[in-house]
Amino acid sequence: MPTLVPSLKECPIYFVLCDYGPKIGRSSYAADHYQSNRETVLQWFQEGQYTNPIEILEINKAAGRDVTREFMAKVEERTAAFQ
């Protein structure tokens, strides 16, 4: 069975939280980590690619703890229990 978690390059991953107003609410936009870096995200801001941005989150896997595989292992475990 293929893994649910692809291997990602070790680089910061950027999420931009945008406020789309009272009808839609807030949503996070994940920048493509293969194309983005701090300068690219700044350029996208200047180009107006984000609607009402209110917060930017940078996840640096090299400096922190990545729990993606732990979560996916639990999902696989729970899924297998129902099969």
Backbone bond lengths (Angstrom), bond angles and torsions (degrees), N, CA, C in turn:
res aa  C-N    CA-C-N  psi(-1)  N-CA   C-N-CA  omega(-1)  CA-C   N-CA-C  phi
1 M - - - 1.447 - - 1.529 109.14 -
2 P 1.338 117.87 130.35 1.472 119.03 179.65 1.516 111.16 -66.86
3 T 1.316 115.03 152.10 1.461 120.26 -179.94 1.528 110.79 -70.89
4 L 1.318 115.87 148.52 1.465 120.94 176.53 1.520 111.46 -80.18
5 V 1.332 117.44 -13.68 1.455 121.64 -175.08 1.522 109.26 -117.44
6 P 1.322 117.55 108.65 1.462 118.87 177.59 1.520 110.95 -70.42
7 S 1.303 115.77 158.09 1.458 119.93 176.45 1.525 108.26 -76.86
8 L 1.319 116.42 125.56 1.459 121.29 -178.36 1.512 110.01 -111.28
9 K 1.309 115.66 146.96 1.455 118.20 178.00 1.522 109.96 -68.25
10 E 1.304 116.01 151.10 1.471 121.30 -178.17 1.530 109.29 -80.09
11 C 1.300 116.40 95.08 1.456 121.83 177.44 1.522 107.51 -155.17
12 P 1.312 117.64 163.14 1.462 119.02 178.14 1.529 111.07 -62.63
13 I 1.311 114.97 146.25 1.455 121.90 175.46 1.526 105.95 -116.56
14 Y 1.327 116.93 134.83 1.456 121.57 -175.58 1.518 111.03 -111.45
15 F 1.341 115.81 135.67 1.454 123.40 173.15 1.520 107.17 -123.47
16 V 1.323 115.96 134.48 1.463 121.21 178.65 1.526 107.52 -117.01
17 L 1.333 115.74 119.76 1.452 121.17 177.57 1.524 108.05 -88.52
18 C 1.328 116.14 122.20 1.466 121.62 -178.83 1.524 109.51 -116.71
19 D 1.322 115.09 147.74 1.455 121.58 177.18 1.522 108.16 -104.69
20 Y 1.328 116.51 113.21 1.458 121.77 -177.41 1.528 112.49 -96.16
21 G 1.330 116.85 12.32 1.454 120.10 176.71 1.515 112.58 97.59
22 P 1.348 116.10 176.96 1.468 120.95 -173.37 1.528 114.77 -66.33
23 K 1.315 118.66 -27.90 1.468 119.76 -178.57 1.524 112.01 -76.89
24 I 1.295 116.88 -41.54 1.466 121.08 -176.47 1.521 111.47 -96.57
25 G 1.320 116.86 -40.73 1.458 121.13 179.66 1.518 112.45 90.83
26 R 1.315 115.53 -155.70 1.463 121.72 -177.16 1.519 111.05 -99.93
27 S 1.312 114.63 148.10 1.452 120.62 178.53 1.519 109.30 -150.72
28 S 1.317 115.46 146.85 1.469 120.23 178.04 1.515 109.94 -97.08
29 Y 1.300 114.34 138.60 1.454 122.03 176.07 1.521 106.83 -109.90
30 A 1.309 117.06 122.55 1.467 121.02 178.06 1.523 108.66 -92.74
31 A 1.317 115.67 121.09 1.462 119.91 177.44 1.521 108.58 -72.04
32 D 1.315 117.44 141.32 1.461 122.49 178.50 1.521 109.06 -60.94
33 H 1.323 116.37 111.40 1.460 119.04 -172.66 1.517 113.05 -69.63
34 Y 1.334 118.85 -16.30 1.462 120.28 176.51 1.522 111.32 -78.57
35 Q 1.326 116.70 -21.45 1.463 120.74 -178.53 1.513 113.23 -109.36
36 S 1.309 117.90 -18.08 1.460 118.93 -169.84 1.520 112.97 -102.42
37 N 1.279 112.91 150.83 1.456 123.93 168.73 1.521 104.40 -148.47
38 R 1.292 117.82 -179.73 1.465 120.40 -176.10 1.530 111.52 -56.60
39 E 1.318 117.85 -44.06 1.467 121.24 -178.95 1.526 111.99 -64.93
40 T 1.323 116.49 -39.10 1.463 120.02 179.48 1.519 110.58 -65.29
41 V 1.341 116.89 -43.90 1.469 120.08 179.10 1.530 109.86 -62.60
42 L 1.326 117.33 -41.42 1.472 120.34 176.64 1.528 111.00 -60.69
43 Q 1.320 116.03 -41.57 1.471 120.47 178.67 1.528 110.06 -63.35
44 W 1.320 117.56 -42.17 1.466 120.96 178.68 1.524 111.22 -62.42
45 F 1.336 117.26 -34.29 1.463 120.35 174.88 1.520 109.99 -63.75
46 Q 1.328 115.74 -46.95 1.466 119.86 -179.30 1.520 111.51 -62.03
47 E 1.323 117.10 -32.80 1.465 121.52 -179.95 1.529 112.23 -79.69
48 G 1.328 117.90 -6.47 1.457 121.26 179.08 1.514 113.92 78.91
49 Q 1.319 117.63 28.23 1.456 120.02 -178.16 1.524 113.76 -79.06
50 Y 1.327 117.70 -4.92 1.455 121.49 178.76 1.521 109.16 -117.26
51 T 1.335 116.98 138.81 1.458 122.65 178.95 1.523 109.44 -99.03
52 N 1.314 116.65 118.22 1.466 122.87 178.80 1.534 113.14 46.19
53 P 1.326 117.68 58.47 1.466 119.00 179.25 1.523 110.95 -66.37
54 I 1.335 116.13 137.17 1.455 119.48 -179.74 1.528 112.87 -122.63
55 E 1.337 117.16 -16.02 1.459 119.25 -179.91 1.524 109.55 -159.27
56 I 1.327 115.21 144.31 1.464 121.23 176.08 1.520 107.59 -122.78
57 L 1.308 115.78 130.51 1.451 121.23 178.58 1.518 108.79 -115.82
58 E 1.313 116.15 127.12 1.459 121.39 175.84 1.521 107.39 -110.85
59 I 1.302 116.14 122.97 1.459 120.85 176.85 1.519 107.15 -107.24
60 N 1.311 114.64 118.51 1.453 120.50 179.18 1.523 107.09 -107.91
61 K 1.321 116.35 101.38 1.459 120.71 -175.49 1.527 112.34 -62.25
62 A 1.308 117.50 -30.58 1.458 120.53 -178.55 1.532 110.91 -68.19
63 A 1.336 116.90 -29.64 1.460 120.68 -176.80 1.521 113.39 -97.35
64 G 1.317 116.81 -12.17 1.461 119.10 -174.94 1.513 112.38 -127.11
65 R 1.289 113.64 -158.52 1.460 120.97 -177.76 1.516 108.71 -116.33
66 D 1.318 116.77 122.53 1.462 122.75 179.02 1.528 108.05 -95.18
67 V 1.317 117.10 117.11 1.463 121.27 -177.67 1.533 111.97 -101.99
68 T 1.325 117.97 9.89 1.458 121.80 -177.39 1.521 111.64 -55.68
69 R 1.313 117.22 -50.26 1.469 120.61 -177.69 1.531 111.67 -64.25
70 E 1.321 117.27 -35.89 1.460 120.32 177.42 1.531 110.81 -62.93
71 F 1.338 116.33 -44.49 1.459 120.60 179.06 1.521 110.94 -64.18
72 M 1.314 117.45 -44.83 1.460 121.02 -177.90 1.526 111.12 -67.56
73 A 1.330 117.71 -34.36 1.466 120.39 176.31 1.528 109.66 -62.82
74 K 1.330 117.10 -40.62 1.468 120.88 177.63 1.527 111.07 -65.58
75 V 1.346 116.56 -40.26 1.464 120.41 178.14 1.522 109.60 -62.51
76 E 1.330 117.00 -46.09 1.469 120.66 178.92 1.529 110.68 -61.71
77 E 1.332 116.59 -42.12 1.460 122.39 179.08 1.522 111.28 -60.31
78 R 1.326 115.73 -46.93 1.471 119.82 -179.28 1.517 111.88 -69.82
79 T 1.319 117.04 -35.82 1.462 121.04 177.88 1.523 110.51 -64.88
80 A 1.339 116.16 -42.99 1.462 120.64 179.85 1.521 111.51 -63.17
81 A 1.318 117.31 -31.10 1.462 121.25 -179.44 1.528 111.36 -66.65
82 F 1.331 117.66 -24.61 1.462 121.62 -178.93 1.519 112.92 -92.58
83 Q 1.317 117.26 -5.25 1.479 119.69 -177.80 1.491 112.29 -94.48
